[in-house]
Amino acid sequence: PESYWLDQCATQSKAWLDKATIPSSLAIQERNFFNISLLFMKHSQNPTVGTMVASFHPSYGYKVWARDAVFSAMILDAAGYSDEAEAFYRWLSTADLNMQ
């Protein structure tokens, strides 16, 4: 049933977020926003290749905008997710410019 999958998602998300380095000065609302932002960045990343999509909206074609993704990688790295950041940087080092 769907409750199983919701529980699994919540458990795994909490375990992943528990590894984060979060600034101690954040108020509760700021911390929630920070956590949601980290989860969005995590879910925007292809776990195999390391790319990060610019938008989840199909109209954008799930393209990688290197400029935006570099900022996401820096944030992930600063929050303690160096493996995710490294995966993107490795992909970036092999990327070709596509001017379409």
C-alpha positions in Angstrom: 0.0 0.0 0.0 1.0 3.6 -0.4 1.6 4.1 3.3 4.5 1.7 3.1 6.2 3.8 0.4 5.4 7.1 2.2 7.0 5.7 5.3 10.0 4.5 3.4 10.5 7.9 1.7 10.1 9.7 5.1 12.6 7.4 6.8 15.2 7.6 4.1 14.8 11.3 3.7 15.3 11.8 7.5 18.3 9.6 7.5 19.9 11.5 4.6 19.1 14.9 6.2 20.5 13.8 9.5 23.9 13.7 7.9 23.7 17.4 6.9 25.8 20.2 8.4 23.2 22.8 9.1 24.0 26.3 10.4 23.0 26.3 14.1 21.6 29.9 13.8 18.7 28.9 11.7 15.2 29.4 13.1 12.7 26.5 12.7 11.1 27.9 9.5 14.5 28.6 8.0 15.8 25.1 8.9 12.7 23.5 7.3 13.3 25.6 4.1 16.9 24.6 4.2 16.0 20.9 4.5 13.4 21.1 1.7 16.0 22.8 -0.5 18.5 20.1 0.2 15.9 17.4 -0.7 15.1 19.2 -4.0 18.7 19.3 -4.9 19.2 15.6 -4.0 16.2 14.6 -6.1 17.3 16.8 -9.0 20.5 14.8 -9.3 20.9 11.8 -11.5 22.6 9.3 -9.1 24.5 7.5 -11.8 25.8 10.3 -13.9 25.8 13.2 -11.4 23.9 15.7 -13.5 21.4 18.0 -11.9 18.3 19.1 -13.8 17.5 22.8 -14.0 13.8 22.2 -13.6 11.4 19.3 -12.9 9.0 20.8 -15.4 8.8 18.8 -18.7 8.7 21.9 -20.8 12.4 22.5 -19.9 13.3 19.1 -21.2 15.2 18.2 -18.0 18.3 20.0 -19.2 21.4 20.6 -17.1 22.2 24.3 -16.6 25.8 24.1 -15.5 25.7 27.6 -13.9 22.8 26.7 -11.6 24.0 23.2 -10.9 27.4 24.4 -9.8 25.7 26.4 -7.1 23.7 23.4 -6.1 26.9 21.3 -5.9 28.6 24.0 -3.8 25.6 24.0 -1.4 25.5 20.2 -1.1 29.2 20.2 -0.5 29.0 22.9 2.2 26.1 20.9 3.8 28.3 17.8 4.1 27.2 16.0 0.9 30.6 15.8 -0.8 29.8 12.6 -2.7 26.9 14.2 -4.4 28.9 17.4 -5.2 31.9 15.3 -6.5 29.6 13.3 -8.8 28.4 16.6 -10.4 31.9 18.0 -10.7 33.1 14.8 -12.3 30.3 15.0 -14.9 31.0 18.7 -15.4 34.7 18.0 -16.2 33.6 15.9 -19.2 30.7 18.0 -20.4 30.6 19.7 -23.8 29.0 23.0 -24.5 25.7 22.6 -26.4 24.4 25.9 -27.7 20.8 24.8 -28.7 
